[in-house]
Amino acid sequence: MVAFQVIGSLILILGGLVLVLKLLKKYVPAMAAPRDLSVIEQLHLGDRCRLMVVKIRGEELLLGVTKESISILEKLGK
């Protein structure tokens, strides 16, 4: 009998969590909205150095990233 109470409680808790997540996605637009920034590709060149292609607001940029700085190397075509 106790096992049925435990299973029932777990089902109620999981159902409540699913409901809360759905409500958050509906009423908190930042959680569901697409982002204006995305990393298209990256190439690791060494210790904390890499080349990255990022897309921001429809424009693609080639970035050089080191442990000290981030530099725009090239503006790429769409």
Secondary structure, 3 states (H helix, E strand, C coil): CHHHHHHHHHHHHHHHHHHHHHHHHHHCHHHHCCCCEEEEEEEEEECCEEEEEEEECCEEEEEEECCCCEEEEEEECC
